[in-house]
C-alpha cells in the first residue's frame, strides 16, 4: 500500500501525525507530509518531488494509516493499493 497527502485539502490539524507518526509529519509550512523511513516528501526536506511524493506504508503501520485517513478533518489522505 502507498499513501500521499493532498496539500490543497490539508487543514494542518496534525491528527494524522498523532495517529501514525512513523508515516506522517507536520512541517513548518503547517501541512502534513508523508515519509518513507527517513525520507520526508517535502522540498524543504531536500526531496525534489516535494509533497507530490507517494510513500510506501510499512505493513505494521497499515491500520494506523487507515485510521488517520478516516479521522482526517480535511479528508486529504489518499491510500492506494
VMD Tcl script that builds the backbone (N, CA, C; Angstrom):
set m [mol new atoms 243]
animate dup $m
set s [atomselect $m all]
$s set {name element resname resid chain x y z} {
  {N N UNK 1 A 0.845 -1.177 0.000}
  {CA C UNK 1 A 0.000 0.000 0.000}
  {C C UNK 1 A 0.894 1.246 0.000}
  {N N UNK 2 A 0.336 2.298 -0.606}
  {CA C UNK 2 A 1.054 3.577 -0.674}
  {C C UNK 2 A 0.114 4.681 -0.215}
  {N N UNK 3 A 0.688 5.776 0.257}
  {CA C UNK 3 A -0.118 6.870 0.799}
  {C C UNK 3 A 0.472 8.217 0.374}
  {N N UNK 4 A -0.420 9.184 0.185}
  {CA C UNK 4 A 0.008 10.547 -0.105}
  {C C UNK 4 A -1.010 11.513 0.470}
  {N N UNK 5 A -0.598 12.771 0.620}
  {CA C UNK 5 A -1.449 13.813 1.195}
  {C C UNK 5 A -1.702 14.884 0.141}
  {N N UNK 6 A -2.971 15.209 -0.082}
  {CA C UNK 6 A -3.339 16.297 -0.985}
  {C C UNK 6 A -3.158 17.602 -0.213}
  {N N UNK 7 A -2.087 18.321 -0.508}
  {CA C UNK 7 A -1.741 19.534 0.225}
  {C C UNK 7 A -2.816 20.627 0.139}
  {N N UNK 8 A -3.571 20.659 -0.936}
  {CA C UNK 8 A -4.603 21.688 -1.081}
  {C C UNK 8 A -5.788 21.451 -0.147}
  {N N UNK 9 A -5.963 20.224 0.303}
  {CA C UNK 9 A -7.076 19.888 1.191}
  {C C UNK 9 A -6.655 19.800 2.655}
  {N N UNK 10 A -5.359 19.766 2.913}
  {CA C UNK 10 A -4.854 19.586 4.274}
  {C C UNK 10 A -5.195 20.803 5.142}
  {N N UNK 11 A -5.756 20.525 6.317}
  {CA C UNK 11 A -6.100 21.594 7.265}
  {C C UNK 11 A -4.994 21.829 8.294}
  {N N UNK 12 A -4.004 20.927 8.321}
  {CA C UNK 12 A -2.907 21.067 9.271}
  {C C UNK 12 A -3.286 20.742 10.698}
  {N N UNK 13 A -4.316 19.925 10.883}
  {CA C UNK 13 A -4.769 19.591 12.239}
  {C C UNK 13 A -3.746 18.763 13.009}
  {N N UNK 14 A -2.922 18.002 12.288}
  {CA C UNK 14 A -1.931 17.163 12.942}
  {C C UNK 14 A -2.470 15.837 13.437}
  {N N UNK 15 A -3.736 15.576 13.169}
  {CA C UNK 15 A -4.353 14.326 13.604}
  {C C UNK 15 A -3.601 13.115 13.049}
  {N N UNK 16 A -3.202 13.188 11.783}
  {CA C UNK 16 A -2.517 12.054 11.156}
  {C C UNK 16 A -1.180 11.766 11.841}
  {N N UNK 17 A -0.444 12.814 12.162}
  {CA C UNK 17 A 0.839 12.629 12.832}
  {C C UNK 17 A 0.644 12.054 14.236}
  {N N UNK 18 A -0.420 12.464 14.909}
  {CA C UNK 18 A -0.702 11.939 16.245}
  {C C UNK 18 A -1.035 10.447 16.187}
  {N N UNK 19 A -1.710 10.022 15.125}
  {CA C UNK 19 A -2.112 8.623 14.993}
  {C C UNK 19 A -0.996 7.763 14.421}
  {N N UNK 20 A -0.312 8.249 13.397}
  {CA C UNK 20 A 0.715 7.457 12.708}
  {C C UNK 20 A 1.981 8.285 12.487}
  {N N UNK 21 A 2.727 8.574 13.553}
  {CA C UNK 21 A 3.909 9.427 13.426}
  {C C UNK 21 A 5.049 8.824 12.609}
  {N N UNK 22 A 5.006 7.519 12.370}
  {CA C UNK 22 A 6.045 6.898 11.539}
  {C C UNK 22 A 5.814 7.140 10.052}
  {N N UNK 23 A 4.602 7.626 9.694}
  {CA C UNK 23 A 4.249 7.821 8.283}
  {C C UNK 23 A 3.956 9.281 7.955}
  {N N UNK 24 A 3.468 10.051 8.920}
  {CA C UNK 24 A 3.090 11.446 8.684}
  {C C UNK 24 A 3.889 12.385 9.576}
  {N N UNK 25 A 4.165 13.573 9.047}
  {CA C UNK 25 A 4.849 14.593 9.834}
  {C C UNK 25 A 4.294 15.964 9.438}
  {N N UNK 26 A 4.043 16.800 10.431}
  {CA C UNK 26 A 3.586 18.169 10.208}
  {C C UNK 26 A 4.834 19.047 10.196}
  {N N UNK 27 A 5.031 19.790 9.120}
  {CA C UNK 27 A 6.228 20.626 8.978}
  {C C UNK 27 A 5.918 22.086 9.253}
  {N N UNK 28 A 6.945 22.915 9.162}
  {CA C UNK 28 A 6.813 24.348 9.440}
  {C C UNK 28 A 5.822 25.047 8.523}
  {N N UNK 29 A 5.510 24.450 7.372}
  {CA C UNK 29 A 4.529 25.065 6.471}
  {C C UNK 29 A 3.100 24.864 6.967}
  {N N UNK 30 A 2.952 24.122 8.089}
  {CA C UNK 30 A 1.634 23.902 8.678}
  {C C UNK 30 A 0.846 22.777 8.036}
  {N N UNK 31 A 1.481 22.041 7.143}
  {CA C UNK 31 A 0.796 20.970 6.432}
  {C C UNK 31 A 1.430 19.620 6.740}
  {N N UNK 32 A 0.636 18.577 6.561}
  {CA C UNK 32 A 1.117 17.223 6.768}
  {C C UNK 32 A 1.837 16.724 5.520}
  {N N UNK 33 A 2.882 15.961 5.745}
  {CA C UNK 33 A 3.653 15.349 4.667}
  {C C UNK 33 A 3.851 13.883 5.008}
  {N N UNK 34 A 3.974 13.048 3.983}
  {CA C UNK 34 A 4.249 11.634 4.219}
  {C C UNK 34 A 5.752 11.413 4.245}
  {N N UNK 35 A 6.123 10.300 4.877}
  {CA C UNK 35 A 7.539 9.960 4.902}
  {C C UNK 35 A 7.717 8.465 4.725}
  {N N UNK 36 A 8.823 8.125 4.107}
  {CA C UNK 36 A 9.267 6.756 3.887}
  {C C UNK 36 A 10.534 6.599 4.718}
  {N N UNK 37 A 10.421 5.973 5.870}
  {CA C UNK 37 A 11.554 5.850 6.791}
  {C C UNK 37 A 12.083 7.247 7.107}
  {N N UNK 38 A 13.307 7.569 6.683}
  {CA C UNK 38 A 13.897 8.880 6.975}
  {C C UNK 38 A 13.637 9.910 5.882}
  {N N UNK 39 A 12.999 9.511 4.795}
  {CA C UNK 39 A 12.764 10.420 3.668}
  {C C UNK 39 A 11.392 11.087 3.807}
  {N N UNK 40 A 11.401 12.406 3.981}
  {CA C UNK 40 A 10.163 13.181 4.085}
  {C C UNK 40 A 9.876 13.796 2.725}
  {N N UNK 41 A 8.664 13.598 2.233}
  {CA C UNK 41 A 8.292 14.127 0.919}
  {C C UNK 41 A 7.902 15.600 1.036}
  {N N UNK 42 A 8.934 16.438 1.041}
  {CA C UNK 42 A 8.769 17.888 1.099}
  {C C UNK 42 A 10.031 18.522 0.521}
  {N N UNK 43 A 9.868 19.537 -0.291}
  {CA C UNK 43 A 11.038 20.215 -0.869}
  {C C UNK 43 A 11.935 20.795 0.221}
  {N N UNK 44 A 11.316 21.277 1.297}
  {CA C UNK 44 A 12.097 21.855 2.388}
  {C C UNK 44 A 12.981 20.818 3.077}
  {N N UNK 45 A 12.713 19.557 2.824}
  {CA C UNK 45 A 13.492 18.469 3.413}
  {C C UNK 45 A 14.465 17.858 2.406}
  {N N UNK 46 A 14.665 18.561 1.282}
  {CA C UNK 46 A 15.617 18.110 0.282}
  {C C UNK 46 A 15.076 17.090 -0.703}
  {N N UNK 47 A 13.770 16.935 -0.763}
  {CA C UNK 47 A 13.171 15.984 -1.692}
  {C C UNK 47 A 12.578 16.738 -2.873}
  {N N UNK 48 A 13.129 16.578 -4.071}
  {CA C UNK 48 A 12.658 17.332 -5.226}
  {C C UNK 48 A 11.208 17.032 -5.632}
  {N N UNK 49 A 10.675 15.875 -5.230}
  {CA C UNK 49 A 9.271 15.571 -5.531}
  {C C UNK 49 A 8.336 16.419 -4.681}
  {N N UNK 50 A 8.852 16.909 -3.595}
  {CA C UNK 50 A 8.024 17.685 -2.692}
  {C C UNK 50 A 6.848 16.881 -2.191}
  {N N UNK 51 A 5.742 17.551 -1.966}
  {CA C UNK 51 A 4.552 16.908 -1.425}
  {C C UNK 51 A 3.889 15.975 -2.428}
  {N N UNK 52 A 4.367 15.964 -3.674}
  {CA C UNK 52 A 3.807 15.051 -4.675}
  {C C UNK 52 A 4.305 13.622 -4.485}
  {N N UNK 53 A 5.217 13.412 -3.558}
  {CA C UNK 53 A 5.754 12.077 -3.318}
  {C C UNK 53 A 4.721 11.149 -2.705}
  {N N UNK 54 A 4.862 9.886 -3.023}
  {CA C UNK 54 A 3.978 8.854 -2.503}
  {C C UNK 54 A 4.830 7.892 -1.691}
  {N N UNK 55 A 4.460 7.688 -0.432}
  {CA C UNK 55 A 5.243 6.840 0.461}
  {C C UNK 55 A 4.666 5.436 0.521}
  {N N UNK 56 A 5.546 4.476 0.679}
  {CA C UNK 56 A 5.136 3.093 0.899}
  {C C UNK 56 A 4.774 2.935 2.366}
  {N N UNK 57 A 3.633 2.309 2.626}
  {CA C UNK 57 A 3.180 2.114 4.001}
  {C C UNK 57 A 3.755 0.798 4.531}
  {N N UNK 58 A 4.538 0.849 5.602}
  {CA C UNK 58 A 5.026 -0.395 6.189}
  {C C UNK 58 A 3.839 -1.242 6.669}
  {N N UNK 59 A 3.949 -2.534 6.540}
  {CA C UNK 59 A 2.849 -3.438 6.896}
  {C C UNK 59 A 2.351 -3.205 8.323}
  {N N UNK 60 A 3.275 -2.936 9.239}
  {CA C UNK 60 A 2.863 -2.744 10.635}
  {C C UNK 60 A 2.202 -1.388 10.891}
  {N N UNK 61 A 2.162 -0.520 9.881}
  {CA C UNK 61 A 1.550 0.807 10.016}
  {C C UNK 61 A 0.222 0.936 9.271}
  {N N UNK 62 A -0.160 -0.089 8.536}
  {CA C UNK 62 A -1.336 -0.008 7.671}
  {C C UNK 62 A -2.603 0.370 8.432}
  {N N UNK 63 A -2.876 -0.294 9.534}
  {CA C UNK 63 A -4.098 0.013 10.299}
  {C C UNK 63 A -4.083 1.454 10.796}
  {N N UNK 64 A -2.928 1.922 11.235}
  {CA C UNK 64 A -2.826 3.297 11.727}
  {C C UNK 64 A -3.022 4.303 10.597}
  {N N UNK 65 A -2.495 4.018 9.413}
  {CA C UNK 65 A -2.649 4.918 8.273}
  {C C UNK 65 A -4.120 4.983 7.852}
  {N N UNK 66 A -4.794 3.849 7.849}
  {CA C UNK 66 A -6.222 3.830 7.518}
  {C C UNK 66 A -7.001 4.639 8.554}
  {N N UNK 67 A -6.672 4.466 9.834}
  {CA C UNK 67 A -7.337 5.240 10.882}
  {C C UNK 67 A -7.084 6.732 10.705}
  {N N UNK 68 A -5.839 7.095 10.379}
  {CA C UNK 68 A -5.511 8.509 10.164}
  {C C UNK 68 A -6.331 9.082 9.012}
  {N N UNK 69 A -6.474 8.318 7.939}
  {CA C UNK 69 A -7.264 8.778 6.796}
  {C C UNK 69 A -8.725 8.959 7.181}
  {N N UNK 70 A -9.245 8.055 7.980}
  {CA C UNK 70 A -10.643 8.137 8.402}
  {C C UNK 70 A -10.888 9.306 9.346}
  {N N UNK 71 A -9.901 9.629 10.175}
  {CA C UNK 71 A -10.045 10.704 11.168}
  {C C UNK 71 A -9.675 12.082 10.625}
  {N N UNK 72 A -9.069 12.154 9.466}
  {CA C UNK 72 A -8.589 13.417 8.911}
  {C C UNK 72 A -9.743 14.387 8.636}
  {N N UNK 73 A -9.751 15.571 9.264}
  {CA C UNK 73 A -10.836 16.527 9.027}
  {C C UNK 73 A -10.838 17.105 7.609}
  {N N UNK 74 A -9.673 17.132 6.956}
  {CA C UNK 74 A -9.600 17.659 5.594}
  {C C UNK 74 A -9.824 16.607 4.523}
  {N N UNK 75 A -9.921 15.343 4.951}
  {CA C UNK 75 A -10.092 14.220 4.032}
  {C C UNK 75 A -9.043 14.264 2.917}
  {N N UNK 76 A -7.805 14.536 3.299}
  {CA C UNK 76 A -6.750 14.745 2.309}
  {C C UNK 76 A -5.775 13.591 2.179}
  {N N UNK 77 A -5.952 12.538 2.988}
  {CA C UNK 77 A -5.053 11.388 2.951}
  {C C UNK 77 A -5.606 10.364 1.975}
  {N N UNK 78 A -4.765 9.988 1.022}
  {CA C UNK 78 A -5.176 9.030 -0.020}
  {C C UNK 78 A -4.309 7.782 0.060}
  {N N UNK 79 A -4.977 6.636 0.083}
  {CA C UNK 79 A -4.288 5.342 0.159}
  {C C UNK 79 A -4.567 4.593 -1.134}
  {N N UNK 80 A -3.504 4.041 -1.723}
  {CA C UNK 80 A -3.664 3.282 -2.963}
  {C C UNK 80 A -3.012 1.919 -2.812}
  {N N UNK 81 A -3.592 0.956 -3.509}
  {CA C UNK 81 A -3.062 -0.429 -3.445}
  {C C UNK 81 A -1.789 -0.538 -4.244}
}
mol reanalyze $m
mol bondsrecalc $m
mol representation Tube
mol addrep $m
